[in-house]
Every structure is written in C-alpha cells, then in structure tokens.
Amino acid sequence: MSDTGARPGNIGVPSDIRADIAHPARVYDYWLGGKDNFAADREHGERQLGVVPHMRTYARGNRQFMVRAVRFLCDAGVRQFLDIGAGLPTSPNVHEIAQQADPGSRVVYVDNDPMVFVHAEALMAKSDTTAVVRADMRDVDDVLGQAGKLIDFRAPAGLMFVACLHHLEDEDDPVGLVARYLDAMAPGSYLVLSHVTDEYAPEGFRKGRAQARDAGVVVAPRGKDTILRMFNGGELLDPGLVLVSRWRPGNGRPGLNADTVMAYGGVAAL
C-alpha cells in the first residue's frame, strides 16, 4: 500500500497538496512527533537529521519558546495575535494559550500550505475569535487585509514570526518584510521572532541546506547579527536575542540540551 496520505484522523487531504514534495510545516510536524506528514516529509526530515542531528531538539525547543513568549504577552495584556507562518496546529497552540488567559483573545494564523489551512480551519470551525488565512507571508497587503477582519490594528497586538523566516531566501528581504508588518502595528504591540542559526554547526547546515534545495525546500540559517536586524530596531526585552532555550526558561534554568537548540529568539516591545 502506498504511503502518500497524511494521517490526520478524519480530516481530508486537499486535492492541491503535493504529497511527493516535502513541505517545511510537515517536516517540522514530523520532528515534533506529529502525524500530519507524508513519506516525502519523513524522508527529508531523516536526511536533515543525518547532517544536523539536533533538529528534533531544535523543533521542540522552538515550540517551547513560542509557548513561553505567548504567555508573556498575555501577562503583558495582549489580547490579539497575528501568527505568521503558523505551521500545523500542534497543541498547545497560540489560541489555546491566549484564550486560556482570556477567552475573548483573538488569534489569526497565516500559512500558505493547504494542509495547514484545512487543519486550522477544522480546528477553528466553531470559533468566532480565531481565524486562519491561507496566504504567502510575502503578500503583506493580502495578509493584513484578511487578518484585519478579526484583528483591530488600531490596538496593540502580538506579531509572531516563529521559525518561518529561515524559509525565505535573502532576495526575499526578510528584514524588509518584517518591517512592512511592523508598520501596521499599533504602539504597545510586541514582536516575537525566532530563526534557525548555522553558527553552531556550519558544516552540517551547509549540507542540510543543499539537501533541502534538492527537495524543493528553502532553508536559510543565518547568524545572530542578521537575525537581530529583523527586529528593525524594536526594543528587545530581557534577556535579548538568545538561543530560544535560554529565553526565560521555566524555573529560570535552561534544560541540559539548551545549547543544541540552534535557533535564536527574542521578544521586542514596539
């Protein structure tokens, strides 16, 4: 029997999904131990692990960073969130965390993968405070136009780019892209951003990037200085831009594998 379908329970697979080509959201889901991936995603994920063995640790550490950052924003009074490049809705996700703090919190997820859209849409079917936009993050006006049906951009919001900007090439100008979204944010908003770095395993990431290119996937790890520019001068909150495992860890102590979570992350006040 061919293994081309996802394994998402009773949710159907959209006809426009290419099961034979790996997709970053589904590879990430595989590393997190999820079921919403195809053979091509699992094969690509294993090849990446062959050259950068800590990618599973990265995926889990990055997810935990997202959870801590959203909780921090909730404590700071943020009640609306725009999650760019959201990926598959692994629990706990942004709306679960935000709406636990306040059931009226509004969350908009943005992703261009049809499988992500179907899952998120099914998850949000009975919610009038959570929405999903199927769009390319580079189509800023389209994303903001659709998100604006739920989010009031005249009020503070949490703008999130968690583990998505490293899927853009340099010519896509990720710094400028973030700036365009920041222009729409009201004073009192926050920017949450994380990004893979190759500083700790340059040779492995060089091979991994070539593998990804061959599989039709963009992976562009960057150095700390470049990632810092993506904050566009926003006021980084303590402890600044650090490995995601070291951003306000639980109990104030990062885990034993903290330095193998090869992504930088931070939160900036706008």
Summary of the structure (lengths in Angstrom):
residues: 270
radius of gyration: 17.5
end to end distance: 52.6
largest distance: 55.0
contacts: 870
relative contact order: 0.15
helix: 41%
strand: 14%
